[in-house]
Amino acid sequence: MLLNIDSCNTDFTGEDKMLVMGEYCEEHPVILSQPGIASKIKNFFMRRQGINWGEKQRSPIFRFSDSCYRANRFRTLETVCPEHRSTLSTMMAAEQK
């Protein structure tokens, strides 16, 4: 049920009754999908004659993996637990400085 808050803003005043507000959150949500679960990243490049897999490029997570060809898929660190993700983000940010 969607409410138009502008038309019923007097209902949320709390003047007549006691107002109780709560919030529910999970550290590792089961129902909500984590980022990267259903997404695929595809990189396209123009092939030249012969066997050509594209140029090698340095991956953003080069410290934790090897460089890869553009057309290859590899597992990223996007779907790891938040504790590990924040640690890796901090390490990668420190390396870029």
N, CA, C and O atoms as a GROMACS GRO file, in nm:
protein
  388
    1MET      N    1   0.084  -0.118   0.000
    1MET     CA    2   0.000   0.000   0.000
    1MET      C    3   0.089   0.123   0.000
    1MET      O    4   0.173   0.140   0.089
    2LEU      N    5   0.071   0.209  -0.096
    2LEU     CA    6   0.149   0.331  -0.106
    2LEU      C    7   0.070   0.447  -0.047
    2LEU      O    8  -0.051   0.457  -0.070
    3LEU      N    9   0.135   0.532   0.027
    3LEU     CA   10   0.069   0.648   0.088
    3LEU      C   11   0.123   0.775   0.026
    3LEU      O   12   0.242   0.787  -0.003
    4ASN      N   13   0.034   0.868   0.006
    4ASN     CA   14   0.078   1.000  -0.036
    4ASN      C   15   0.102   1.081   0.091
    4ASN      O   16   0.006   1.121   0.156
    5ILE      N   17   0.225   1.104   0.126
    5ILE     CA   18   0.258   1.168   0.254
    5ILE      C   19   0.208   1.311   0.260
    5ILE      O   20   0.172   1.359   0.368
    6ASP      N   21   0.205   1.380   0.147
    6ASP     CA   22   0.157   1.519   0.148
    6ASP      C   23   0.010   1.528   0.187
    6ASP      O   24  -0.029   1.623   0.255
    7SER      N   25  -0.070   1.432   0.146
    7SER     CA   26  -0.213   1.438   0.175
    7SER      C   27  -0.248   1.387   0.315
    7SER      O   28  -0.354   1.420   0.367
    8CYS      N   29  -0.161   1.309   0.376
    8CYS     CA   30  -0.194   1.253   0.509
    8CYS      C   31  -0.083   1.282   0.610
    8CYS      O   32  -0.058   1.201   0.699
    9ASN      N   33  -0.018   1.397   0.599
    9ASN     CA   34   0.092   1.426   0.691
    9ASN      C   35   0.044   1.450   0.834
    9ASN      O   36   0.124   1.444   0.927
   10THR      N   37  -0.087   1.478   0.854
   10THR     CA   38  -0.137   1.494   0.990
   10THR      C   39  -0.144   1.361   1.063
   10THR      O   40  -0.148   1.358   1.186
   11ASP      N   41  -0.146   1.250   0.989
   11ASP     CA   42  -0.152   1.118   1.052
   11ASP      C   43  -0.021   1.081   1.121
   11ASP      O   44  -0.020   0.994   1.208
   12PHE      N   45   0.087   1.145   1.085
   12PHE     CA   46   0.218   1.111   1.140
   12PHE      C   47   0.267   1.208   1.247
   12PHE      O   48   0.386   1.212   1.277
   13THR      N   49   0.177   1.286   1.304
   13THR     CA   50   0.222   1.387   1.400
   13THR      C   51   0.258   1.327   1.535
   13THR      O   52   0.355   1.371   1.597
   14GLY      N   53   0.184   1.227   1.582
   14GLY     CA   54   0.212   1.170   1.713
   14GLY      C   55   0.157   1.252   1.827
   14GLY      O   56   0.195   1.229   1.942
   15GLU      N   57   0.069   1.347   1.800
   15GLU     CA   58   0.014   1.432   1.906
   15GLU      C   59  -0.085   1.356   1.993
   15GLU      O   60  -0.087   1.375   2.114
   16ASP      N   61  -0.167   1.270   1.933
   16ASP     CA   62  -0.274   1.204   2.007
   16ASP      C   63  -0.230   1.075   2.074
   16ASP      O   64  -0.278   1.043   2.182
   17LYS      N   65  -0.142   1.003   2.014
   17LYS     CA   66  -0.101   0.871   2.064
   17LYS      C   67   0.050   0.865   2.078
   17LYS      O   68   0.123   0.954   2.034
   18MET      N   69   0.095   0.756   2.140
   18MET     CA   70   0.239   0.734   2.151
   18MET      C   71   0.289   0.681   2.016
   18MET      O   72   0.227   0.591   1.958
   19LEU      N   73   0.397   0.734   1.968
   19LEU     CA   74   0.452   0.697   1.838
   19LEU      C   75   0.573   0.606   1.859
   19LEU      O   76   0.668   0.643   1.928
   20VAL      N   77   0.569   0.489   1.800
   20VAL     CA   78   0.680   0.394   1.809
   20VAL      C   79   0.729   0.368   1.667
   20VAL      O   80   0.652   0.330   1.580
   21MET      N   81   0.858   0.388   1.646
   21MET     CA   82   0.917   0.361   1.515
   21MET      C   83   1.026   0.256   1.532
   21MET      O   84   1.100   0.256   1.631
   22GLY      N   85   1.034   0.168   1.437
   22GLY     CA   86   1.136   0.063   1.442
   22GLY      C   87   1.195   0.039   1.305
   22GLY      O   88   1.138   0.078   1.203
   23GLU      N   89   1.310  -0.025   1.305
   23GLU     CA   90   1.376  -0.056   1.179
   23GLU      C   91   1.430  -0.198   1.188
   23GLU      O   92   1.484  -0.238   1.290
   24TYR      N   93   1.414  -0.272   1.080
   24TYR     CA   94   1.464  -0.408   1.075
   24TYR      C   95   1.574  -0.416   0.971
   24TYR      O   96   1.556  -0.372   0.857
   25CYS      N   97   1.688  -0.470   1.008
   25CYS     CA   98   1.796  -0.487   0.911
   25CYS      C   99   1.874  -0.614   0.947
   25CYS      O  100   1.875  -0.658   1.062
   26GLU      N  101   1.938  -0.670   0.846
   26GLU     CA  102   2.019  -0.789   0.865
   26GLU      C  103   2.162  -0.760   0.822
   26GLU      O  104   2.186  -0.683   0.728
   27GLU      N  105   2.256  -0.821   0.889
   27GLU     CA  106   2.396  -0.803   0.851
   27GLU      C  107   2.423  -0.866   0.715
   27GLU      O  108   2.488  -0.806   0.629
   28HIS      N  109   2.374  -0.987   0.696
   28HIS     CA  110   2.387  -1.058   0.568
   28HIS      C  111   2.246  -1.096   0.522
   28HIS      O  112   2.198  -1.204   0.558
   29PRO      N  113   2.179  -1.010   0.446
   29PRO     CA  114   2.039  -1.038   0.410
   29PRO      C  115   2.024  -1.164   0.326
   29PRO      O  116   2.099  -1.188   0.232
   30VAL      N  117   1.925  -1.243   0.364
   30VAL     CA  118   1.898  -1.367   0.293
   30VAL      C  119   1.804  -1.340   0.176
   30VAL      O  120   1.822  -1.394   0.067
   31ILE      N  121   1.704  -1.256   0.200
   31ILE     CA  122   1.601  -1.232   0.100
   31ILE      C  123   1.650  -1.137  -0.009
   31ILE      O  124   1.630  -1.163  -0.128
   32LEU      N  125   1.713  -1.028   0.030
   32LEU     CA  126   1.760  -0.931  -0.068
   32LEU      C  127   1.887  -0.983  -0.133
   32LEU      O  128   1.973  -1.040  -0.065
   33SER      N  129   1.899  -0.964  -0.259
   33SER     CA  130   2.018  -1.013  -0.328
   33SER      C  131   2.135  -0.918  -0.305
   33SER      O  132   2.117  -0.796  -0.293
   34GLN      N  133   2.251  -0.973  -0.298
   34GLN     CA  134   2.371  -0.892  -0.284
   34GLN      C  135   2.415  -0.844  -0.421
   34GLN      O  136   2.382  -0.908  -0.521
   35PRO      N  137   2.489  -0.733  -0.428
   35PRO     CA  138   2.528  -0.682  -0.561
   35PRO      C  139   2.617  -0.781  -0.634
   35PRO      O  140   2.708  -0.840  -0.576
   36GLY      N  141   2.591  -0.799  -0.760
   36GLY     CA  142   2.674  -0.884  -0.843
   36GLY      C  143   2.626  -1.026  -0.858
   36GLY      O  144   2.686  -1.104  -0.932
   37ILE      N  145   2.518  -1.064  -0.789
   37ILE     CA  146   2.473  -1.203  -0.796
   37ILE      C  147   2.420  -1.237  -0.935
   37ILE      O  148   2.454  -1.342  -0.990
   38ALA      N  149   2.336  -1.150  -0.990
   38ALA     CA  150   2.272  -1.183  -1.118
   38ALA      C  151   2.325  -1.099  -1.233
   38ALA      O  152   2.260  -1.088  -1.336
   39SER      N  153   2.440  -1.041  -1.217
   39SER     CA  154   2.492  -0.954  -1.324
   39SER      C  155   2.610  -1.020  -1.393
   39SER      O  156   2.688  -1.094  -1.331
   40LYS      N  157   2.623  -0.994  -1.520
   40LYS     CA  158   2.737  -1.042  -1.598
   40LYS      C  159   2.799  -0.922  -1.667
   40LYS      O  160   2.729  -0.836  -1.719
   41ILE      N  161   2.929  -0.916  -1.666
   41ILE     CA  162   3.000  -0.809  -1.734
   41ILE      C  163   3.064  -0.868  -1.859
   41ILE      O  164   3.140  -0.965  -1.850
   42LYS      N  165   3.034  -0.812  -1.972
   42LYS     CA  166   3.093  -0.859  -2.097
   42LYS      C  167   3.173  -0.746  -2.159
   42LYS      O  168   3.124  -0.633  -2.170
   43ASN      N  169   3.292  -0.776  -2.198
   43ASN     CA  170   3.376  -0.680  -2.270
   43ASN      C  171   3.391  -0.729  -2.412
   43ASN      O  172   3.430  -0.844  -2.436
   44PHE      N  173   3.361  -0.643  -2.508
   44PHE     CA  174   3.371  -0.679  -2.648
   44PHE      C  175   3.489  -0.606  -2.711
   44PHE      O  176   3.523  -0.495  -2.670
   45PHE      N  177   3.552  -0.668  -2.808
   45PHE     CA  178   3.661  -0.604  -2.880
   45PHE      C  179   3.657  -0.651  -3.024
   45PHE      O  180   3.598  -0.755  -3.055
   46MET      N  181   3.719  -0.576  -3.111
   46MET     CA  182   3.722  -0.612  -3.253
   46MET      C  183   3.834  -0.712  -3.277
   46MET      O  184   3.950  -0.686  -3.244
   47ARG      N  185   3.799  -0.826  -3.333
   47ARG     CA  186   3.899  -0.928  -3.362
   47ARG      C  187   3.975  -0.896  -3.488
   47ARG      O  188   3.920  -0.842  -3.584
   48ARG      N  189   4.102  -0.928  -3.485
   48ARG     CA  190   4.184  -0.918  -3.605
   48ARG      C  191   4.198  -1.057  -3.664
   48ARG      O  192   4.151  -1.155  -3.606
   49GLN      N  193   4.262  -1.067  -3.778
   49GLN     CA  194   4.278  -1.199  -3.841
   49GLN      C  195   4.366  -1.289  -3.756
   49GLN      O  196   4.458  -1.243  -3.688
   50GLY      N  197   4.336  -1.417  -3.761
   50GLY     CA  198   4.412  -1.513  -3.682
   50GLY      C  199   4.355  -1.524  -3.541
   50GLY      O  200   4.249  -1.469  -3.510
   51ILE      N  201   4.427  -1.594  -3.458
   51ILE     CA  202   4.383  -1.609  -3.319
   51ILE      C  203   4.425  -1.484  -3.244
   51ILE      O  204   4.544  -1.454  -3.230
   52ASN      N  205   4.328  -1.415  -3.196
   52ASN     CA  206   4.354  -1.291  -3.124
   52ASN      C  207   4.257  -1.283  -3.008
   52ASN      O  208   4.136  -1.277  -3.027
   53TRP      N  209   4.309  -1.282  -2.890
   53TRP     CA  210   4.225  -1.277  -2.772
   53TRP      C  211   4.215  -1.137  -2.714
   53TRP      O  212   4.163  -1.119  -2.604
   54GLY      N  213   4.264  -1.038  -2.784
   54GLY     CA  214   4.257  -0.902  -2.732
   54GLY      C  215   4.382  -0.867  -2.654
   54GLY      O  216   4.472  -0.949  -2.637
   55GLU      N  217   4.386  -0.746  -2.606
   55GLU     CA  218   4.501  -0.701  -2.529
   55GLU      C  219   4.486  -0.747  -2.385
   55GLU      O  220   4.375  -0.763  -2.335
   56LYS      N  221   4.599  -0.766  -2.320
   56LYS     CA  222   4.593  -0.792  -2.177
   56LYS      C  223   4.575  -0.659  -2.107
   56LYS      O  224   4.635  -0.559  -2.146
   57GLN      N  225   4.493  -0.660  -2.005
   57GLN     CA  226   4.475  -0.536  -1.929
   57GLN      C  227   4.488  -0.566  -1.780
   57GLN      O  228   4.459  -0.677  -1.735
   58ARG      N  229   4.530  -0.467  -1.707
   58ARG     CA  230   4.546  -0.484  -1.564
   58ARG      C  231   4.409  -0.473  -1.498
   58ARG      O  232   4.338  -0.374  -1.517
   59SER      N  233   4.374  -0.574  -1.424
   59SER     CA  234   4.244  -0.574  -1.359
   59SER      C  235   4.247  -0.484  -1.236
   59SER      O  236   4.354  -0.463  -1.179
   60PRO      N  237   4.130  -0.427  -1.194
   60PRO     CA  238   4.128  -0.343  -1.074
   60PRO      C  239   4.169  -0.419  -0.949
   60PRO      O  240   4.213  -0.358  -0.851
   61ILE      N  241   4.155  -0.551  -0.951
   61ILE     CA  242   4.193  -0.631  -0.835
   61ILE      C  243   4.320  -0.708  -0.866
   61ILE      O  244   4.334  -0.824  -0.826
   62PHE      N  245   4.413  -0.644  -0.936
   62PHE     CA  246   4.535  -0.709  -0.982
   62PHE      C  247   4.614  -0.771  -0.868
   62PHE      O  248   4.679  -0.874  -0.886
   63ARG      N  249   4.609  -0.708  -0.751
   63ARG     CA  250   4.683  -0.761  -0.638
   63ARG      C  251   4.633  -0.899  -0.596
   63ARG      O  252   4.709  -0.980  -0.544
   64PHE      N  253   4.506  -0.924  -0.620
   64PHE     CA  254   4.446  -1.048  -0.575
   64PHE      C  255   4.423  -1.147  -0.688
   64PHE      O  256   4.381  -1.260  -0.664
   65SER      N  257   4.451  -1.106  -0.810
   65SER     CA  258   4.436  -1.196  -0.924
   65SER      C  259   4.541  -1.160  -1.027
   65SER      O  260   4.617  -1.065  -1.009
   66ASP      N  261   4.546  -1.234  -1.135
   66ASP     CA  262   4.640  -1.206  -1.242
   66ASP      C  263   4.574  -1.115  -1.344
   66ASP      O  264   4.452  -1.100  -1.345
   67SER      N  265   4.654  -1.054  -1.430
   67SER     CA  266   4.593  -0.976  -1.537
   67SER      C  267   4.523  -1.072  -1.631
   67SER      O  268   4.559  -1.189  -1.640
   68CYS      N  269   4.423  -1.023  -1.701
   68CYS     CA  270   4.344  -1.112  -1.784
   68CYS      C  271   4.318  -1.048  -1.918
   68CYS      O  272   4.332  -0.927  -1.934
   69TYR      N  273   4.280  -1.130  -2.014
   69TYR     CA  274   4.240  -1.077  -2.143
   69TYR      C  275   4.102  -1.014  -2.132
   69TYR      O  276   4.023  -1.052  -2.046
   70ARG      N  277   4.074  -0.918  -2.217
   70ARG     CA  278   3.947  -0.846  -2.209
   70ARG      C  279   3.826  -0.936  -2.226
   70ARG      O  280   3.723  -0.912  -2.162
   71ALA      N  281   3.834  -1.036  -2.310
   71ALA     CA  282   3.717  -1.120  -2.338
   71ALA      C  283   3.692  -1.225  -2.231
   71ALA      O  284   3.585  -1.286  -2.229
   72ASN      N  285   3.787  -1.249  -2.143
   72ASN     CA  286   3.772  -1.352  -2.041
   72ASN      C  287   3.685  -1.303  -1.927
   72ASN      O  288   3.681  -1.184  -1.896
   73ARG      N  289   3.616  -1.396  -1.864
   73ARG     CA  290   3.540  -1.365  -1.744
   73ARG      C  291   3.617  -1.418  -1.625
   73ARG      O  292   3.681  -1.523  -1.633
   74PHE      N  293   3.612  -1.346  -1.516
   74PHE     CA  294   3.675  -1.396  -1.396
   74PHE      C  295   3.592  -1.354  -1.276
   74PHE      O  296   3.520  -1.254  -1.282
   75ARG      N  297   3.602  -1.429  -1.170
   75ARG     CA  298   3.524  -1.402  -1.051
   75ARG      C  299   3.578  -1.278  -0.982
   75ARG      O  300   3.699  -1.264  -0.964
   76THR      N  301   3.487  -1.189  -0.943
   76THR     CA  302   3.530  -1.067  -0.875
   76THR      C  303   3.504  -1.079  -0.726
   76THR      O  304   3.446  -1.177  -0.679
   77LEU      N  305   3.546  -0.979  -0.653
   77LEU     CA  306   3.530  -0.980  -0.509
   77LEU      C  307   3.407  -0.901  -0.465
   77LEU      O  308   3.398  -0.859  -0.350
   78GLU      N  309   3.312  -0.881  -0.555
   78GLU     CA  310   3.193  -0.802  -0.523
   78GLU      C  311   3.095  -0.875  -0.434
   78GLU      O  312   3.020  -0.810  -0.361
   79THR      N  313   3.093  -1.006  -0.436
   79THR     CA  314   2.992  -1.080  -0.362
   79THR      C  315   3.044  -1.139  -0.231
   79THR      O  316   2.978  -1.224  -0.172
   80VAL      N  317   3.159  -1.095  -0.186
   80VAL     CA  318   3.210  -1.145  -0.059
   80VAL      C  319   3.141  -1.074   0.056
   80VAL      O  320   3.073  -0.974   0.035
   81CYS      N  321   3.158  -1.124   0.175
   81CYS     CA  322   3.096  -1.063   0.294
   81CYS      C  323   3.142  -0.920   0.310
   81CYS      O  324   3.253  -0.885   0.269
   82PRO      N  325   3.058  -0.834   0.371
   82PRO     CA  326   3.094  -0.693   0.387
   82PRO      C  327   3.226  -0.670   0.462
   82PRO      O  328   3.298  -0.575   0.432
   83GLU      N  329   3.257  -0.757   0.559
   83GLU     CA  330   3.382  -0.738   0.634
   83GLU      C  331   3.502  -0.750   0.541
   83GLU      O  332   3.594  -0.669   0.547
   84HIS      N  333   3.501  -0.851   0.456
   84HIS     CA  334   3.612  -0.872   0.363
   84HIS      C  335   3.614  -0.763   0.257
   84HIS      O  336   3.721  -0.717   0.216
   85ARG      N  337   3.495  -0.721   0.211
   85ARG     CA  338   3.487  -0.620   0.106
   85ARG      C  339   3.547  -0.488   0.156
   85ARG      O  340   3.620  -0.421   0.083
   86SER      N  341   3.516  -0.449   0.281
   86SER     CA  342   3.570  -0.323   0.332
   86SER      C  343   3.722  -0.332   0.350
   86SER      O  344   3.792  -0.235   0.324
   87THR      N  345   3.772  -0.446   0.393
   87THR     CA  346   3.916  -0.464   0.409
   87THR      C  347   3.986  -0.455   0.274
   87THR      O  348   4.089  -0.388   0.261
   88LEU      N  349   3.930  -0.522   0.173
   88LEU     CA  350   3.990  -0.518   0.041
   88LEU      C  351   3.982  -0.379  -0.020
   88LEU      O  352   4.076  -0.335  -0.086
   89SER      N  353   3.870  -0.309   0.002
   89SER     CA  354   3.857  -0.172  -0.050
   89SER      C  355   3.961  -0.081   0.012
   89SER      O  356   4.019   0.002  -0.058
   90THR      N  357   3.985  -0.097   0.142
   90THR     CA  358   4.085  -0.015   0.210
   90THR      C  359   4.224  -0.043   0.154
   90THR      O  360   4.302   0.049   0.132
   91MET      N  361   4.255  -0.171   0.133
   91MET     CA  362   4.386  -0.207   0.081
   91MET      C  363   4.406  -0.155  -0.061
   91MET      O  364   4.514  -0.108  -0.096
   92MET      N  365   4.301  -0.165  -0.143
   92MET     CA  366   4.313  -0.118  -0.281
   92MET      C  367   4.324   0.033  -0.287
   92MET      O  368   4.397   0.087  -0.370
   93ALA      N  369   4.251   0.104  -0.200
   93ALA     CA  370   4.259   0.250  -0.197
   93ALA      C  371   4.397   0.296  -0.151
   93ALA      O  372   4.450   0.394  -0.202
   94ALA      N  373   4.456   0.224  -0.055
   94ALA     CA  374   4.589   0.259  -0.006
   94ALA      C  375   4.694   0.237  -0.115
   94ALA      O  376   4.792   0.311  -0.124
   95GLU      N  377   4.673   0.134  -0.197
   95GLU     CA  378   4.769   0.106  -0.303
   95GLU      C  379   4.764   0.212  -0.413
   95GLU      O  380   4.867   0.242  -0.475
   96GLN      N  381   4.647   0.270  -0.438
   96GLN     CA  382   4.633   0.368  -0.544
   96GLN      C  383   4.692   0.504  -0.507
   96GLN      O  384   4.724   0.583  -0.595
   97LYS      N  385   4.707   0.532  -0.377
   97LYS     CA  386   4.760   0.662  -0.334
   97LYS      C  387   4.908   0.674  -0.356
   97LYS      O  388   4.967   0.778  -0.324
   0.00000   0.00000   0.00000
